[in-house]
């Protein structure tokens, strides 16, 4: 039996110029991660689906994800053209992508999202994915830089969106990213907030927060920081 080809093509209509183009995706049956980091960064035996999240229009250069708007407003088109599109050299990202190419598409998507003043949630996700790409490369300095950027955006999402269905995951992620960038006291506050909020019923996220709090205690003891002084009562 022949081996299943991991990639397949889909057609996408550009939300900026309405040009139809093809881009690659990883087959759902092959999206099983072999392991996952505590901030949801996944590792795959075969093709990494995260390499193919961004769709790049080869004609105008607008890069987006499936969570982006279907169509841009006139002012967004103008802003994109002035800030990004006017410097675009036509090229195609529709085939198999390397880690370096995937990183390039995320950075392009970030520029596009910033130019059209996209939602904080989309900016946070793009920045977080860029941090993951640097993690795959082993570039700790750049990974930390983009984790901090994504953390700032996630906090804006939490402050602006209020209490919604995904708040447990969002609160956990804010706590975990604080831990990863070394801001242990803030990490404790967010994990504690998640665990002690009686309205939150997401058992998986509460359990994850408890696990990371345990890890945090060990880290803080290693750095001579008193975890009990920062937050007691778990």
WOCOR-V194126 format. One record per pair of residues at least 4 apart in sequence whose ideal C-beta (glycine too) atoms are under 7 Angstrom apart, sorted by the first residue. I is the first residue (numbers start at 0). J is the second residue. Records with the same first field share a line. If there is no record, write none. Layout:
I->J, J
//
This chain:
3->26, 29
5->25, 26, 29, 45, 46
6->23, 24, 25, 46, 95
7->24, 26
8->21, 23
9->21, 22, 24
10->19, 21
11->20, 22, 54
12->17, 19
13->17, 18, 20, 56, 58, 59, 61
14->61, 63, 67, 68, 69, 70, 71
15->56, 59, 61, 71, 76, 79
16->56, 58, 59, 61
18->56, 58, 59
20->56, 57, 93
21->93
22->54, 93
23->51, 93, 94, 95
24->51
25->29, 30, 46, 48, 51
29->45, 46
30->48
32->41, 42, 43
33->42, 43, 44
34->42
35->39, 40, 41
36->40
37->175, 211
38->172, 175, 176, 179
40->131, 134
41->49
43->47
49->128, 131
50->96, 101
51->96
52->64, 128
53->62, 64, 104, 105, 108
54->62, 63
55->60, 62, 92, 104, 107
56->60, 61
57->89, 90, 91
58->89
59->84, 87
60->83, 84, 87
61->79, 84, 111
62->104, 107, 108, 111
63->67, 108, 111
64->108
66->121
67->121
71->75, 76, 115
73->77
74->78
75->79, 115
76->80
77->81
78->82, 114, 115
79->83, 84, 111, 114, 115
80->84, 85
81->85
82->114
83->87, 110, 111, 114
92->96, 100, 104
96->100, 101
97->101
98->102, 132, 135, 136
99->103
100->104
101->105, 132
102->106, 129, 132
103->107
104->108
105->109, 125, 128, 129, 132
106->110, 129
107->111
108->112, 125
109->113, 125, 126, 129
110->114
111->115
112->117, 121, 122, 125
117->121, 122
119->123, 152, 155, 156, 159
120->124, 156
121->125
122->126, 152
123->127, 149, 152, 153, 156
124->128
125->129
126->130, 145, 148, 149, 152
127->131, 149
128->132
129->133, 145
130->134, 142, 145, 146, 149
131->135
132->136
133->138, 141, 142, 145
134->142
138->142
139->143
140->144
141->145
142->146
143->147, 180
144->148
145->149
146->150, 176, 179, 180
147->151, 180
148->152
149->153, 176
150->154, 173, 176, 177, 180
151->155
152->156
153->157, 169, 172, 173, 176
154->158, 173
155->159
156->160, 169
157->169, 170, 173
162->166
165->169
166->170
167->171, 193, 199, 201, 204
168->172, 204
169->173
170->174, 189, 192, 193
171->175, 193, 204, 207, 208
172->176
173->177, 189
174->178, 186, 189, 190, 193, 208, 211
175->179, 211
176->180
177->182, 185, 186, 189
178->183, 186, 211, 215
182->186
183->187, 215, 218, 219, 224
184->188, 229
185->189
186->190, 215
187->191, 215, 229, 230
188->192, 230
189->193
190->194, 208, 211, 212
191->195, 230
192->196
193->199, 204, 205, 208
194->205, 208, 209, 233
199->205
201->205
202->206
203->207
204->208
205->209
206->210
207->211
208->212
209->213
210->214
211->215
212->216, 233
214->218
215->219, 226
216->220, 226
217->221
218->222
219->224, 226
220->226
225->229
227->231
//
